[in-house]
């Protein structure tokens, strides 16, 4: 399944003022991970790992759920 940037913006466009989360599938292993959305760009979505605090850039085509 995958999302587009437009779909992510419509569901989590207010990520600066409230917590929004995304379930992301890893390309290599196929495992699912949950990250907090901290920013939405034009090609990538910035995600933060909840336990470590590291920031990742991910393409929205790997998203399976946004809430």
N, C-alpha and C positions, 0 to 999 in steps of 0.2 A: 504494500500500500504506500504510500509516500505522500508527502505534502508539497505544496508550492509555497513560495514566500508570501504570496497573497493570502493563502489559507492560514498560515501561521500568524500573520499580522491581524487577521480578523478575529482569531481566537485568543491571541496573547499580546495584542498591541499595547495593553496597559501594564506590561511587565516591569516598567520602571516604578510604578506606584504600588503594585501588589505582587505576590509570589505566583508565578506561573511555571508549570513543570512540563517536561516532554519525555516521552519514552522513546529511546533511540536504539536502532538495531546496528550492531557492529558489522562492518563489511567483511572483516577477516573471519571472525569466529561465529557470527550469527547470533550472539548473545544480546539480550535486551538490557539496557541500562537506563536509569532515571536521572535526569539532570534538571537543574533550575535554569530557566531562560532569563538571561540578564540583558540581552540586546538583540535586535533584529535589524540586519543590514539589507543590502540589495541582492546578495548571492548566498550569504551564510548567516547562520543564527549563532550567537554567542551563548554558550552554556557553561554553567559552573557546577562542578562536582560538589555535592552537598557535604561530604565529609572532609574533603581535602582543601576545597576552596580554589582549585586550579580552574582556569578558564580554557574552554575548547571552542573551536569553530567547527560547525557541522553543517553539511548541506541538508536542506529540509526533505530531500527525497528519502533519507534514512529514518525519518520520524514515523512512528506507528500510532502515537497518541499525543495530544496536547490538551492540558487542562489547567 
